Amino acid sequence: MKKINTYYTLLTLIAILFIPQWIQGQEDVRINIHEGFFMRFLAGGGSGNVELDNVSGSTMTFQGATGTFHFQIGTEISDNLALYGDLGGFGITEPEIEWQGNRGTANNASISYTGVGVGLTYYLMPSNIYFSGSVLYASNTIEFETSEGESENGLGIFLCIGKEWLIGEKQKWGLGVAGFFEGASLEDKEDAAGNSSDIKNSNLGIAFSATLF
């Protein structure tokens, strides 16, 4: 009987000492895996360039500092891989304009680019470095004091590489920084004379990210 009691006592001690550590280890492993719900906010700025290739026979170029925002929401489709919908774009206020050899500031003018689409993001764990790419259905709007022009809808892309740090007791939020590139090739709507321009967008910069998973 004493041998049996000693046996069960040893098993109990082993369970008390090692099972909690094993459970904690499993929790640590799960922390290093992104799974389930996914939502990310990206906000930042950079340098933008918008080109219209056929404005009275010459290329018109707008350049300036951009404000950029993207909202992405979706779900993990595999460990550390998320599929999401993406809504975002960038804007330039009072850009520098170059046309037919002249250069100046387009006062009281603004350019906005918006798009909606789908994308994928993948995390390298445990470093929490991520790679994202979105394909967007996008358009441009150019506003002057007394006029406004809008492009046809076309395809754009949004690419970024970032690093996040997990915060919170359950480590469900990741805060970080990312470098991004955004671009699109669109076509301007035809004017009264039937003329149109090809529009090329590019936006390169840095954004802060906040991800809930």
GROMACS elastic network, one bead per residue, 0.5 to 0.9 nm:
[ bonds ]
;  ai    aj funct       b0    kb
    1     4     6  0.50861   500
    1     5     6  0.62111   500
    1     6     6  0.85170   500
    2     5     6  0.50886   500
    2     6     6  0.60225   500
    2     7     6  0.84956   500
    3     6     6  0.50370   500
    3     7     6  0.60976   500
    3     8     6  0.87319   500
    4     8     6  0.62993   500
    4     9     6  0.85057   500
    5     8     6  0.52149   500
    5     9     6  0.59954   500
    5    10     6  0.85856   500
    6    10     6  0.61696   500
    6    11     6  0.86454   500
    7    10     6  0.52706   500
    7    11     6  0.63452   500
    7    12     6  0.87068   500
    8    12     6  0.60946   500
    8    13     6  0.85980   500
    9    12     6  0.50639   500
    9    13     6  0.62151   500
    9    14     6  0.86168   500
   10    13     6  0.50794   500
   10    14     6  0.61225   500
   10    15     6  0.85415   500
   11    14     6  0.50813   500
   11    15     6  0.61200   500
   11    16     6  0.86118   500
   12    15     6  0.50367   500
   12    16     6  0.61273   500
   12    17     6  0.85669   500
   13    16     6  0.50611   500
   13    17     6  0.60370   500
   13    18     6  0.84198   500
   14    17     6  0.51816   500
   14    18     6  0.58140   500
   14    19     6  0.76289   500
   15    18     6  0.55114   500
   15    19     6  0.51973   500
   15    20     6  0.79323   500
   16    19     6  0.61869   500
   16    20     6  0.69485   500
   17    20     6  0.68230   500
   17    21     6  0.73262   500
   18    21     6  0.51980   500
   18    22     6  0.61585   500
   18    23     6  0.87078   500
   19    23     6  0.61714   500
   19    24     6  0.85716   500
   20    23     6  0.50531   500
   20    24     6  0.61047   500
   20    25     6  0.85119   500
   21    24     6  0.50161   500
   21    25     6  0.60860   500
   21    26     6  0.86300   500
   22    26     6  0.62833   500
   22    27     6  0.87067   500
   23    26     6  0.50610   500
   23    27     6  0.62690   500
   23    28     6  0.86536   500
   24    28     6  0.61629   500
   24    29     6  0.86293   500
   25    28     6  0.50150   500
   25    29     6  0.62686   500
   25    30     6  0.87377   500
   26    29     6  0.50361   500
   26    30     6  0.63295   500
   26    31     6  0.87074   500
   27    30     6  0.50638   500
   27    31     6  0.62059   500
   27    32     6  0.88048   500
   28    31     6  0.50603   500
   28    32     6  0.66279   500
   29    32     6  0.52853   500
   29    33     6  0.69506   500
   30    33     6  0.51370   500
   30    34     6  0.78516   500
   30    35     6  0.88051   500
   31    34     6  0.73846   500
   31   126     6  0.85987   500
   31   170     6  0.85560   500
   31   171     6  0.73635   500
   31   172     6  0.86733   500
   32    80     6  0.87141   500
   32   125     6  0.57911   500
   32   126     6  0.53429   500
   32   127     6  0.86812   500
   32   128     6  0.81447   500
   33    79     6  0.60124   500
   33    80     6  0.57775   500
   33   123     6  0.85425   500
   33   125     6  0.69716   500
   33   126     6  0.80053   500
   34    37     6  0.88986   500
   34    38     6  0.85935   500
   34    76     6  0.72117   500
   34    78     6  0.85225   500
   34    79     6  0.58965   500
   34    81     6  0.74589   500
   34    82     6  0.84450   500
   34   123     6  0.76311   500
   34   125     6  0.87241   500
   34   213     6  0.67172   500
   35    38     6  0.78822   500
   35    75     6  0.76297   500
   35    76     6  0.51684   500
   35    77     6  0.77992   500
   35    78     6  0.71271   500
   35    79     6  0.58003   500
   35    80     6  0.63345   500
   35    81     6  0.79198   500
   35    82     6  0.80679   500
   35   213     6  0.68961   500
   36    74     6  0.88712   500
   36    75     6  0.56015   500
   36    76     6  0.51018   500
   36    77     6  0.79169   500
   36    78     6  0.88858   500
   36    79     6  0.89446   500
   36    82     6  0.86060   500
   36   213     6  0.66136   500
   37    73     6  0.81569   500
   37    74     6  0.64244   500
   37    76     6  0.63684   500
   37    82     6  0.86796   500
   37   212     6  0.76668   500
   37   213     6  0.52481   500
   38    72     6  0.80375   500
   38    73     6  0.57339   500
   38    74     6  0.51530   500
   38    76     6  0.65677   500
   38    82     6  0.69721   500
   38    83     6  0.84115   500
   38    84     6  0.76512   500
   38   211     6  0.72194   500
   38   212     6  0.58603   500
   39    71     6  0.76773   500
   39    72     6  0.56320   500
   39    74     6  0.63577   500
   39    75     6  0.80471   500
   39    84     6  0.81298   500
   39   210     6  0.82844   500
   39   211     6  0.55605   500
   39   212     6  0.51173   500
   39   213     6  0.64728   500
   40    70     6  0.80898   500
   40    71     6  0.59963   500
   40    72     6  0.50873   500
   40    73     6  0.63975   500
   40   209     6  0.67898   500
   40   210     6  0.55608   500
   40   212     6  0.62950   500
   40   213     6  0.85829   500
   41    69     6  0.76090   500
   41    70     6  0.60049   500
   41    72     6  0.64916   500
   41    73     6  0.88385   500
   41   208     6  0.81213   500
   41   209     6  0.55562   500
   41   210     6  0.52530   500
   41   211     6  0.64426   500
   41   212     6  0.89088   500
   42    68     6  0.78208   500
   42    69     6  0.55247   500
   42    70     6  0.50485   500
   42    71     6  0.64764   500
   42    72     6  0.83527   500
   42    88     6  0.89826   500
   42   177     6  0.87752   500
   42   178     6  0.85207   500
   42   207     6  0.59569   500
   42   208     6  0.56553   500
   42   210     6  0.67235   500
   42   211     6  0.87514   500
   43    67     6  0.77063   500
   43    68     6  0.56246   500
   43    70     6  0.66190   500
   43    71     6  0.88718   500
   43   206     6  0.84257   500
   43   207     6  0.50984   500
   43   208     6  0.54962   500
   43   209     6  0.67038   500
   44    66     6  0.83270   500
   44    67     6  0.60350   500
   44    68     6  0.52132   500
   44    69     6  0.66202   500
   44   205     6  0.74131   500
   44   206     6  0.57360   500
   44   208     6  0.59772   500
   44   209     6  0.87205   500
   45    65     6  0.70504   500
   45    66     6  0.51572   500
   45    68     6  0.52789   500
   45    69     6  0.84120   500
   45    90     6  0.83115   500
   45   203     6  0.87848   500
   45   204     6  0.81050   500
   45   205     6  0.55801   500
   45   206     6  0.58723   500
   45   207     6  0.63371   500
   46    64     6  0.85161   500
   46    65     6  0.57056   500
   46    66     6  0.51745   500
   46    67     6  0.69096   500
   46    68     6  0.76826   500
   46   180     6  0.88938   500
   46   203     6  0.65978   500
   46   204     6  0.54068   500
   46   206     6  0.62330   500
   46   207     6  0.84622   500
   47    63     6  0.74457   500
   47    64     6  0.58668   500
   47    66     6  0.56443   500
   47    67     6  0.88694   500
   47    92     6  0.89904   500
   47   202     6  0.82912   500
   47   203     6  0.56805   500
   47   204     6  0.55626   500
   47   205     6  0.62749   500
   48    62     6  0.80743   500
   48    63     6  0.56534   500
   48    64     6  0.55292   500
   48    65     6  0.60682   500
   48    66     6  0.57878   500
   48    90     6  0.84740   500
   48    91     6  0.84308   500
   48    92     6  0.73121   500
   48   201     6  0.75088   500
   48   202     6  0.56810   500
   48   204     6  0.65898   500
   48   205     6  0.86075   500
   49    61     6  0.70829   500
   49    62     6  0.57251   500
   49    64     6  0.69057   500
   49   200     6  0.79555   500
   49   201     6  0.58399   500
   49   202     6  0.52592   500
   49   203     6  0.64236   500
   50    60     6  0.83243   500
   50    61     6  0.57922   500
   50    62     6  0.50851   500
   50    63     6  0.65392   500
   50   111     6  0.85266   500
   50   199     6  0.68773   500
   50   200     6  0.56581   500
   50   202     6  0.65981   500
   50   203     6  0.87565   500
   51    59     6  0.67370   500
   51    60     6  0.57495   500
   51    62     6  0.63705   500
   51    63     6  0.87756   500
   51   198     6  0.79320   500
   51   199     6  0.54591   500
   51   200     6  0.51461   500
   51   201     6  0.66649   500
   52    55     6  0.66664   500
   52    58     6  0.84151   500
   52    59     6  0.55731   500
   52    60     6  0.51358   500
   52    61     6  0.64369   500
   52    62     6  0.85928   500
   52   187     6  0.88097   500
   52   188     6  0.81510   500
   52   197     6  0.57427   500
   52   198     6  0.57525   500
   52   200     6  0.68357   500
   53    57     6  0.79462   500
   53    58     6  0.64314   500
   53    60     6  0.64221   500
   53    61     6  0.83994   500
   53   197     6  0.56336   500
   53   198     6  0.55726   500
   53   199     6  0.66283   500
   53   200     6  0.82974   500
   54    57     6  0.50461   500
   54    58     6  0.53052   500
   54    59     6  0.55220   500
   54    60     6  0.75799   500
   54   195     6  0.85756   500
   54   196     6  0.71984   500
   54   197     6  0.50098   500
   54   198     6  0.71401   500
   55    58     6  0.52117   500
   55    59     6  0.60264   500
   55    60     6  0.64315   500
   55    99     6  0.85801   500
   55   195     6  0.89727   500
   55   196     6  0.82422   500
   55   197     6  0.69007   500
   56    59     6  0.83637   500
   57   100     6  0.89871   500
   58    99     6  0.68863   500
   58   100     6  0.61762   500
   59    98     6  0.82804   500
   59    99     6  0.63307   500
   59   100     6  0.74358   500
   60    97     6  0.71246   500
   60    98     6  0.58218   500
   60   100     6  0.76280   500
   61    96     6  0.80346   500
   61    97     6  0.55898   500
   61    98     6  0.51666   500
   61    99     6  0.65872   500
   62    92     6  0.87974   500
   62    95     6  0.58147   500
   62    96     6  0.55928   500
   62    98     6  0.66653   500
   62   106     6  0.86384   500
   62   111     6  0.85656   500
   63    92     6  0.78699   500
   63    95     6  0.53279   500
   63    96     6  0.51111   500
   63    97     6  0.65065   500
   63    98     6  0.85209   500
   64    92     6  0.60355   500
   64    93     6  0.74711   500
   64    94     6  0.76701   500
   64    96     6  0.61030   500
   64    97     6  0.89540   500
   65    91     6  0.83892   500
   65    92     6  0.61383   500
   65    93     6  0.77912   500
   65    95     6  0.77208   500
   66    90     6  0.61587   500
   66    91     6  0.54116   500
   66    93     6  0.77668   500
   66   203     6  0.75342   500
   66   204     6  0.88580   500
   66   205     6  0.84280   500
   67    89     6  0.85131   500
   67    90     6  0.54371   500
   67    91     6  0.54759   500
   67    92     6  0.69019   500
   68    88     6  0.75923   500
   68    89     6  0.58797   500
   68    91     6  0.67899   500
   68   203     6  0.87918   500
   68   205     6  0.86294   500
   68   206     6  0.89700   500
   68   207     6  0.76637   500
   69    87     6  0.84190   500
   69    88     6  0.54140   500
   69    89     6  0.58471   500
   69    90     6  0.64699   500
   69   207     6  0.82889   500
   70    86     6  0.67734   500
   70    87     6  0.56408   500
   70    89     6  0.64749   500
   70    90     6  0.87999   500
   71    85     6  0.81843   500
   71    86     6  0.58066   500
   71    87     6  0.53145   500
   71    88     6  0.61832   500
   72    84     6  0.59349   500
   72    85     6  0.55065   500
   72    87     6  0.65049   500
   72    88     6  0.85315   500
   72   118     6  0.86418   500
   72   119     6  0.85252   500
   73    83     6  0.81878   500
   73    84     6  0.50174   500
   73    85     6  0.54664   500
   73    86     6  0.68534   500
   74    82     6  0.68727   500
   74    83     6  0.56553   500
   74    85     6  0.61142   500
   74    86     6  0.89176   500
   75    81     6  0.85570   500
   75    82     6  0.54410   500
   75    83     6  0.57158   500
   75    84     6  0.64234   500
   75   213     6  0.85188   500
   76    79     6  0.68753   500
   76    80     6  0.68459   500
   76    81     6  0.55090   500
   76    83     6  0.61744   500
   76    84     6  0.84899   500
   76   213     6  0.87024   500
   77    80     6  0.82299   500
   77    81     6  0.59654   500
   77    82     6  0.55376   500
   77    83     6  0.64504   500
   78    81     6  0.51352   500
   78    82     6  0.70060   500
   79    82     6  0.82423   500
   79   122     6  0.88233   500
   79   123     6  0.87643   500
   80   121     6  0.80557   500
   80   122     6  0.56041   500
   80   123     6  0.51221   500
   80   124     6  0.73837   500
   80   125     6  0.78471   500
   81   120     6  0.70719   500
   81   121     6  0.57791   500
   81   123     6  0.66386   500
   82   119     6  0.83169   500
   82   120     6  0.56095   500
   82   121     6  0.53101   500
   82   122     6  0.65318   500
   82   123     6  0.88383   500
   83   118     6  0.74252   500
   83   119     6  0.59429   500
   83   121     6  0.68119   500
   84   117     6  0.86173   500
   84   118     6  0.57126   500
   84   119     6  0.54704   500
   84   120     6  0.63046   500
   84   121     6  0.80978   500
   84   134     6  0.87182   500
   85   116     6  0.74824   500
   85   117     6  0.57645   500
   85   119     6  0.63567   500
   85   120     6  0.88605   500
   85   134     6  0.84416   500
   86   115     6  0.79709   500
   86   116     6  0.55557   500
   86   117     6  0.51782   500
   86   118     6  0.54609   500
   86   119     6  0.67491   500
   86   134     6  0.70111   500
   86   135     6  0.84719   500
   86   136     6  0.76302   500
   87   114     6  0.76505   500
   87   115     6  0.59526   500
   87   117     6  0.66766   500
   87   118     6  0.86263   500
   87   136     6  0.82206   500
   88   113     6  0.83140   500
   88   114     6  0.56592   500
   88   115     6  0.56705   500
   88   116     6  0.66448   500
   88   136     6  0.89956   500
   89   112     6  0.75091   500
   89   113     6  0.52283   500
   89   115     6  0.60173   500
   89   116     6  0.87012   500
   89   138     6  0.85647   500
   89   158     6  0.89106   500
   89   182     6  0.82651   500
   90   111     6  0.84167   500
   90   112     6  0.59159   500
   90   113     6  0.53319   500
   90   114     6  0.67097   500
   90   182     6  0.88316   500
   90   203     6  0.79373   500
   91   110     6  0.72159   500
   91   111     6  0.55842   500
   91   113     6  0.62062   500
   91   114     6  0.86354   500
   92    95     6  0.61483   500
   92   109     6  0.86111   500
   92   110     6  0.55736   500
   92   111     6  0.51293   500
   92   112     6  0.64530   500
   92   113     6  0.89208   500
   93   106     6  0.86594   500
   93   107     6  0.84631   500
   93   108     6  0.77907   500
   93   109     6  0.62625   500
   93   111     6  0.65576   500
   93   112     6  0.86368   500
   94    97     6  0.89109   500
   94   105     6  0.63965   500
   94   106     6  0.51611   500
   94   107     6  0.50942   500
   94   108     6  0.59442   500
   94   109     6  0.50191   500
   94   110     6  0.56347   500
   94   111     6  0.83405   500
   95   104     6  0.86231   500
   95   105     6  0.59206   500
   95   106     6  0.56402   500
   95   107     6  0.76665   500
   95   109     6  0.72419   500
   95   110     6  0.69982   500
   95   111     6  0.80461   500
   96   103     6  0.71306   500
   96   104     6  0.56215   500
   96   106     6  0.60187   500
   96   107     6  0.88693   500
   97   102     6  0.80685   500
   97   103     6  0.56298   500
   97   104     6  0.54996   500
   97   105     6  0.58601   500
   97   106     6  0.61405   500
   98   101     6  0.66799   500
   98   102     6  0.55322   500
   98   104     6  0.67103   500
   98   105     6  0.87669   500
   99   102     6  0.53233   500
   99   103     6  0.66071   500
  100   103     6  0.85364   500
  104   107     6  0.89911   500
  105   109     6  0.89962   500
  106   109     6  0.56298   500
  106   110     6  0.82067   500
  106   144     6  0.82445   500
  107   110     6  0.85404   500
  107   144     6  0.82511   500
  107   145     6  0.85143   500
  108   143     6  0.83031   500
  108   144     6  0.62401   500
  108   145     6  0.59261   500
  109   142     6  0.74748   500
  109   143     6  0.54851   500
  109   145     6  0.65496   500
  110   141     6  0.82533   500
  110   142     6  0.59572   500
  110   143     6  0.53387   500
  110   144     6  0.68255   500
  111   140     6  0.71502   500
  111   141     6  0.57537   500
  111   143     6  0.63765   500
  112   139     6  0.84437   500
  112   140     6  0.57457   500
  112   141     6  0.52644   500
  112   142     6  0.65813   500
  112   143     6  0.85373   500
  113   138     6  0.71427   500
  113   139     6  0.58372   500
  113   141     6  0.64913   500
  113   142     6  0.89121   500
  113   201     6  0.84505   500
  114   136     6  0.87428   500
  114   137     6  0.84083   500
  114   138     6  0.55301   500
  114   139     6  0.58096   500
  114   140     6  0.67288   500
  114   141     6  0.86340   500
  115   135     6  0.88629   500
  115   136     6  0.52875   500
  115   137     6  0.52209   500
  115   139     6  0.65040   500
  115   153     6  0.89110   500
  115   155     6  0.85671   500
  115   156     6  0.74233   500
  116   135     6  0.81008   500
  116   136     6  0.50298   500
  116   137     6  0.53758   500
  116   138     6  0.65114   500
  117   134     6  0.67415   500
  117   135     6  0.55964   500
  117   137     6  0.58565   500
  117   138     6  0.84750   500
  118   133     6  0.85444   500
  118   134     6  0.54865   500
  118   135     6  0.57602   500
  118   136     6  0.67227   500
  119   132     6  0.71194   500
  119   133     6  0.53967   500
  119   135     6  0.61921   500
  119   136     6  0.85405   500
  119   158     6  0.86917   500
  120   131     6  0.82400   500
  120   132     6  0.56629   500
  120   133     6  0.56544   500
  120   134     6  0.65743   500
  121   130     6  0.66001   500
  121   131     6  0.54737   500
  121   133     6  0.65752   500
  121   134     6  0.87269   500
  122   129     6  0.83137   500
  122   130     6  0.53677   500
  122   131     6  0.53519   500
  122   132     6  0.65374   500
  123   126     6  0.85666   500
  123   127     6  0.82676   500
  123   128     6  0.57365   500
  123   129     6  0.55464   500
  123   131     6  0.66493   500
  123   132     6  0.89506   500
  124   127     6  0.60127   500
  124   128     6  0.54484   500
  124   129     6  0.52178   500
  124   130     6  0.60839   500
  124   131     6  0.84482   500
  125   128     6  0.50281   500
  125   129     6  0.70815   500
  125   130     6  0.88574   500
  126   129     6  0.82252   500
  127   130     6  0.89074   500
  127   163     6  0.78024   500
  127   164     6  0.82976   500
  127   165     6  0.85965   500
  128   162     6  0.85042   500
  128   163     6  0.59545   500
  128   164     6  0.57096   500
  128   165     6  0.69739   500
  128   166     6  0.82449   500
  128   174     6  0.86257   500
  129   161     6  0.74559   500
  129   162     6  0.56794   500
  129   164     6  0.64581   500
  130   160     6  0.82099   500
  130   161     6  0.57792   500
  130   162     6  0.52855   500
  130   163     6  0.61944   500
  130   164     6  0.80032   500
  130   178     6  0.88018   500
  131   159     6  0.78153   500
  131   160     6  0.60318   500
  131   162     6  0.66499   500
  132   158     6  0.79661   500
  132   159     6  0.56884   500
  132   160     6  0.52925   500
  132   161     6  0.64491   500
  132   162     6  0.84667   500
  133   157     6  0.72363   500
  133   158     6  0.56991   500
  133   160     6  0.66248   500
  134   156     6  0.82986   500
  134   157     6  0.55716   500
  134   158     6  0.50531   500
  134   159     6  0.64903   500
  135   155     6  0.70126   500
  135   156     6  0.59142   500
  135   158     6  0.66783   500
  136   154     6  0.80981   500
  136   155     6  0.56674   500
  136   157     6  0.57544   500
  136   158     6  0.76090   500
  136   184     6  0.87181   500
  137   153     6  0.64745   500
  137   154     6  0.55942   500
  137   155     6  0.50189   500
  137   156     6  0.62831   500
  137   157     6  0.87809   500
  138   152     6  0.84274   500
  138   153     6  0.53508   500
  138   154     6  0.53563   500
  138   155     6  0.58812   500
  138   156     6  0.60025   500
  138   184     6  0.76891   500
  138   186     6  0.81223   500
  139   150     6  0.73733   500
  139   151     6  0.56786   500
  139   152     6  0.62007   500
  139   154     6  0.63917   500
  139   155     6  0.83868   500
  139   156     6  0.86186   500
  139   184     6  0.86154   500
  139   186     6  0.71163   500
  139   187     6  0.88196   500
  140   149     6  0.82650   500
  140   150     6  0.57403   500
  140   151     6  0.52701   500
  140   152     6  0.78419   500
  140   153     6  0.80510   500
  140   186     6  0.80666   500
  140   188     6  0.84619   500
  140   199     6  0.85630   500
  140   201     6  0.88118   500
  141   148     6  0.71792   500
  141   149     6  0.57488   500
  141   151     6  0.65195   500
  142   147     6  0.84934   500
  142   148     6  0.57009   500
  142   149     6  0.51402   500
  142   150     6  0.63483   500
  142   151     6  0.86486   500
  143   146     6  0.79681   500
  143   147     6  0.60872   500
  143   149     6  0.64267   500
  143   150     6  0.86695   500
  144   147     6  0.51710   500
  144   148     6  0.60318   500
  144   149     6  0.86065   500
  145   148     6  0.82600   500
  149   188     6  0.81611   500
  149   189     6  0.79580   500
  150   188     6  0.67072   500
  150   189     6  0.65710   500
  151   154     6  0.85682   500
  151   186     6  0.68709   500
  151   187     6  0.57826   500
  151   189     6  0.51693   500
  151   190     6  0.88722   500
  151   197     6  0.89948   500
  151   199     6  0.80254   500
  152   186     6  0.66236   500
  152   187     6  0.55188   500
  152   188     6  0.56679   500
  152   189     6  0.55929   500
  153   186     6  0.67473   500
  153   187     6  0.76004   500
  153   188     6  0.89049   500
  154   184     6  0.75536   500
  154   185     6  0.68655   500
  154   186     6  0.51929   500
  154   187     6  0.74270   500
  155   183     6  0.89093   500
  155   184     6  0.60288   500
  155   185     6  0.65725   500
  155   186     6  0.70528   500
  156   182     6  0.74653   500
  156   183     6  0.56135   500
  156   185     6  0.66560   500
  156   186     6  0.82343   500
  156   201     6  0.86513   500
  157   181     6  0.81177   500
  157   182     6  0.57209   500
  157   183     6  0.54842   500
  157   184     6  0.63156   500
  158   180     6  0.72405   500
  158   181     6  0.59607   500
  158   183     6  0.67344   500
  158   184     6  0.89621   500
  159   179     6  0.84851   500
  159   180     6  0.55457   500
  159   181     6  0.52796   500
  159   182     6  0.63643   500
  159   183     6  0.89054   500
  160   178     6  0.63111   500
  160   179     6  0.55128   500
  160   181     6  0.63531   500
  160   182     6  0.86314   500
  161   177     6  0.86306   500
  161   178     6  0.53956   500
  161   179     6  0.55323   500
  161   180     6  0.65576   500
  162   176     6  0.69780   500
  162   177     6  0.55625   500
  162   179     6  0.62843   500
  162   180     6  0.84748   500
  162   207     6  0.88289   500
  162   208     6  0.88432   500
  162   209     6  0.81297   500
  163   174     6  0.89480   500
  163   175     6  0.81910   500
  163   176     6  0.54263   500
  163   177     6  0.57886   500
  163   178     6  0.63946   500
  163   209     6  0.87349   500
  164   174     6  0.53159   500
  164   177     6  0.66368   500
  164   178     6  0.85755   500
  164   209     6  0.76271   500
  164   210     6  0.80457   500
  164   211     6  0.83738   500
  165   173     6  0.81981   500
  165   174     6  0.51897   500
  165   175     6  0.53622   500
  165   176     6  0.60244   500
  166   171     6  0.53315   500
  166   172     6  0.69443   500
  166   173     6  0.57191   500
  166   175     6  0.65934   500
  166   176     6  0.88342   500
  167   170     6  0.77809   500
  167   172     6  0.68758   500
  167   173     6  0.55171   500
  167   174     6  0.60852   500
  167   175     6  0.74212   500
  168   172     6  0.65603   500
  168   173     6  0.66001   500
  168   174     6  0.88594   500
  169   172     6  0.79743   500
  170   173     6  0.83729   500
  171   174     6  0.75267   500
  172   211     6  0.81995   500
  172   212     6  0.59020   500
  172   213     6  0.55864   500
  173   210     6  0.69981   500
  173   211     6  0.56182   500
  173   213     6  0.66322   500
  174   209     6  0.78647   500
  174   210     6  0.56632   500
  174   211     6  0.50118   500
  174   212     6  0.65852   500
  174   213     6  0.81957   500
  175   208     6  0.75875   500
  175   209     6  0.57449   500
  175   211     6  0.65373   500
  176   207     6  0.86221   500
  176   208     6  0.57795   500
  176   209     6  0.51472   500
  176   210     6  0.65535   500
  176   211     6  0.86127   500
  177   206     6  0.71853   500
  177   207     6  0.57710   500
  177   209     6  0.56364   500
  177   210     6  0.86871   500
  178   205     6  0.85672   500
  178   206     6  0.56922   500
  178   207     6  0.52814   500
  178   208     6  0.62241   500
  178   209     6  0.69529   500
  179   204     6  0.77917   500
  179   205     6  0.58961   500
  179   207     6  0.63725   500
  179   208     6  0.89084   500
  180   203     6  0.80467   500
  180   204     6  0.58611   500
  180   205     6  0.55729   500
  180   206     6  0.60556   500
  180   207     6  0.72932   500
  181   202     6  0.72957   500
  181   203     6  0.56941   500
  181   205     6  0.67492   500
  181   206     6  0.88891   500
  182   201     6  0.77133   500
  182   202     6  0.56391   500
  182   204     6  0.64612   500
  182   205     6  0.88888   500
  183   200     6  0.74695   500
  183   201     6  0.50804   500
  183   203     6  0.62961   500
  183   204     6  0.87401   500
  184   199     6  0.79772   500
  184   200     6  0.58751   500
  184   201     6  0.50506   500
  184   202     6  0.68221   500
  185   198     6  0.73086   500
  185   199     6  0.58047   500
  185   201     6  0.64616   500
  186   197     6  0.86803   500
  186   198     6  0.59545   500
  186   200     6  0.63470   500
  186   201     6  0.81162   500
  187   190     6  0.88593   500
  187   196     6  0.70923   500
  187   197     6  0.58517   500
  187   199     6  0.54605   500
  187   200     6  0.84974   500
  188   191     6  0.87284   500
  188   195     6  0.88491   500
  188   196     6  0.53314   500
  188   197     6  0.50550   500
  188   198     6  0.60395   500
  188   199     6  0.65411   500
  189   194     6  0.88532   500
  189   195     6  0.81795   500
  189   196     6  0.58537   500
  189   197     6  0.77000   500
  190   193     6  0.75124   500
  190   194     6  0.50843   500
  190   195     6  0.50973   500
  190   197     6  0.79713   500
  191   194     6  0.52257   500
  191   195     6  0.54618   500
  191   196     6  0.65353   500
  192   195     6  0.74822   500
